[in-house]
Every structure is written in C-alpha cells, then in structure tokens.
Amino acid sequence: MDRPTLTSLCNYLRRHKFLTNSRWITMEEADGMFLLIVGHNVRISVIVDRFQHSTETVDRQFKEIVRAICRLHSSLRNVIERCFGVLKARFPILKMMPRYKPCRQGNVMRACCTIHNFIGMETRNDRLFTQFNIDNLTIEGEDRDNSGESSHTIDLTDQAAEAMAAYRDQIAALMLANNRHH
C-alpha cells in the first residue's frame, strides 16, 4: 500500500471513529505495523524490534486494527448489499439468471452494471437510487425506527455473507472465463 492510500485509510478510520491514536502510537504507525505483518508476513518479533514497542503493545495494536478493519468491512458490506439490491431491482434478470453459457452470463452482468453506472451518471433523481438511499436503510437485527417510513432490510448474517461471497466468486469466475475466450 502506498503512503497516500495508507493516509486515506487512517483518515477514514479516524473520521468514522473505527480507530483513534493511542497514548504512544499513532494510527499511521499501528496501520503500518499491521500492514507489514499481513502484507509481508513479518513476524511480531521483527515488528517489536523495528518499531521499538513491546510485544504486548504490538499485539494489542494488531488486534485493534483487525477489529477496526472488520467494522469497516461490515460498513462496506452494507454498501455492497445495497448496490446489489439496486441492480437486482433495476434488472430482474439478475435475480434468477437464465441458463446462458457462462461467458454470456458474464456479459449480461457487465452490461447491466454498465447501464446502471451510466444511469447513475446521467440521471440525477433516478427512482431506484433514491429508493435505496442510505437514509432509510435498516440492518437486520438492529432496532428499527417506529416512524412508519418504509425501509429496506439487509441481511448481514454469516449465512447471507457466505451466499453473497459465493455469488461474487461465481461472477468473478465468469468474468475470468470470458476474458480467457477473448
């Protein structure tokens, strides 16, 4: 990860209160230690020596970063689920894809995404973008507002996450297969 991206990640985590500076370690330093561990498979003992912090401190910072990134993932997963909701509402074929050849399925998916993005760029008050606005979104398992306004529930259970991951992997495989044919 380059420095501007690291800075952007830290600012995002700070702004959304996923993480704050500790008394002795800045978020940037903690993120740097984390990225060395996960990105380069550097052992904690090497990080302890390089950054001159105790094993306990490095371990604690690592765990805090993991928790913050997991909370960030949950937040982003919410956005991804909403995007798929808009796509499926706009293009019902995506709810139950016909048994086209895999390359055609990938092309249909890309075409739908392209049209969807074009509509988003060209239409300021698109009904579906407005309907799936984050303001009236609720997450399954959280308390709901009793105002009577309509809301959209997103299932964030592990089972739903596994199903979405499998669907995402299927789309990626179709796109890869299609690219190999061209």
C-alpha positions in Angstrom: 0.0 0.0 0.0 1.5 3.4 -0.9 1.7 6.3 1.5 -1.3 8.3 0.2 -3.5 5.2 0.4 -2.4 4.5 4.0 -3.1 8.1 4.9 -6.5 7.9 3.3 -7.3 4.6 5.2 -6.2 6.2 8.5 -8.2 9.3 7.9 -11.3 7.2 7.0 -10.9 5.1 10.2 -10.4 8.2 12.3 -13.3 10.1 10.7 -15.7 7.2 11.2 -14.4 6.5 14.7 -13.3 3.0 13.9 -9.8 3.8 15.4 -8.0 6.5 17.3 -4.4 7.3 18.2 -3.3 5.6 21.4 -1.2 7.3 24.0 2.1 6.1 22.5 1.2 5.0 18.9 -0.4 6.9 16.1 -2.9 5.2 13.8 -0.5 5.5 10.9 2.2 3.6 12.9 -0.3 1.0 14.0 -1.6 0.6 10.5 2.0 0.4 9.2 2.8 -2.4 11.7 -0.4 -4.2 10.7 0.3 -4.0 7.0 3.8 -5.3 7.4 2.5 -8.3 9.4 -0.3 -9.2 7.0 1.2 -7.9 3.7 4.7 -9.2 4.1 4.3 -11.9 6.6 6.6 -10.2 9.0 6.6 -11.7 12.5 5.6 -9.7 15.5 9.1 -10.1 17.0 10.5 -8.3 13.9 7.9 -5.5 14.3 8.8 -5.2 18.0 12.5 -4.7 17.1 11.8 -2.4 14.1 9.3 -0.1 15.8 10.7 -0.4 19.4 7.5 -1.3 21.1 6.8 -4.2 23.5 5.4 -7.5 22.2 2.2 -6.7 24.2 1.8 -3.3 22.6 2.3 -4.6 19.1 0.0 -7.5 19.7 -2.7 -5.2 21.2 -2.4 -2.7 18.3 -2.6 -5.6 15.8 -5.9 -6.8 17.4 -7.3 -3.3 17.4 -6.5 -2.8 13.8 -8.1 -6.2 12.9 -11.3 -5.2 14.8 -11.4 -1.7 13.1 -10.9 -3.3 9.6 -13.7 -5.8 10.4 -16.0 -3.0 11.4 -15.0 -1.2 8.2 -15.8 -4.4 6.2 -19.2 -4.6 7.8 -19.9 -1.0 6.9 -18.7 -1.5 3.3 -20.6 -4.8 3.0 -23.7 -2.8 3.8 -23.0 -0.6 0.8 -22.2 -3.5 -1.4 -25.5 -5.2 -0.4 -27.4 -2.0 -1.2 -25.7 -1.8 -4.7 -26.7 -5.4 -5.5 -30.3 -4.5 -4.3 -30.4 -1.6 -6.7 -29.0 -3.7 -9.6 -31.5 -6.6 -8.9 -34.4 -4.1 -8.7 -33.4 -2.4 -11.9 -32.6 -5.7 -13.8 -34.8 -8.6 -12.6 -32.7 -11.0 -14.8 -30.0 -10.8 -12.2 -32.3 -12.3 -9.6 -32.5 -15.5 -11.5 -30.0 -15.6 -14.3 -31.2 -17.9 -17.2 -29.0 -20.9 -18.0 -26.9 -19.0 -20.5 -23.4 -20.1 -21.3 -21.0 -18.7 -18.6 -19.5 -16.2 -21.0 -22.9 -14.8 -21.8 -23.9 -14.6 -18.1 -20.7 -12.5 -17.5 -21.5 -10.3 -20.5 -25.1 -9.8 -19.2 -23.8 -8.9 -15.8 -21.3 -6.4 -17.2 -23.9 -4.9 -19.5 -26.3 -4.4 -16.6 -23.6 -2.8 -14.4 -22.5 -0.5 -17.3 -26.1 0.6 -17.9 -26.6 1.1 -14.2 -23.5 3.2 -13.9 -24.5 5.2 -17.0 -27.9 5.9 -15.5 -26.2 7.0 -12.2 -24.0 9.5 -14.1 -26.8 10.9 -16.3 -29.9 10.9 -14.1 -29.8 13.0 -11.0 -33.1 11.9 -9.5 -33.3 8.2 -10.5 -36.1 6.5 -8.7 -34.1 3.4 -7.7 -31.1 5.4 -6.5 -33.4 7.5 -4.4 -35.4 4.5 -3.2 -32.2 2.7 -2.0 -30.8 5.8 -0.3 -28.8 5.1 2.9 -31.1 7.3 5.0 -33.9 4.8 5.1 -31.8 1.7 5.3 -32.0 -0.7 8.3 -29.9 -3.6 9.1 -31.4 -6.9 10.2 -31.0 -7.4 13.9 -30.8 -3.7 14.7 -33.7 -1.7 16.3 -35.9 -0.1 13.7 -37.3 3.4 13.7 -41.1 3.3 14.5 -41.8 6.3 12.3 -43.7 4.1 9.9 -41.4 5.1 7.0 -40.6 2.4 4.5 -37.1 0.9 4.9 -35.0 -1.8 3.2 -33.6 -4.6 5.4 -30.2 -6.0 4.6 -29.4 -9.4 6.0 -25.9 -9.3 7.5 -25.9 -12.8 8.9 -23.0 -15.1 8.3 -25.2 -17.3 6.0 -26.1 -14.3 3.9 -22.5 -13.2 3.7 -21.4 -16.7 2.6 -24.1 -16.7 -0.1 -23.0 -13.2 -1.3 -19.4 -14.3 -1.3 -20.3 -17.4 -3.4 -22.3 -15.3 -5.8 -19.4 -12.8 -6.1 -16.9 -15.6 -6.7 -19.2 -17.0 -9.4 -19.4 -13.7 -11.1 -15.6 -13.3 -10.9 -15.1 -16.8 -12.4 -17.5 -16.0 -15.2 -15.7 -12.8 -16.0 -12.3 -14.6 -15.9 -13.5 -17.3 -18.2 -14.9 -14.7 -20.6 -11.6 -12.8 -20.6 -9.8 -16.0 -21.5 -12.1 -16.5 -24.5 -11.3 -13.1 -25.9 
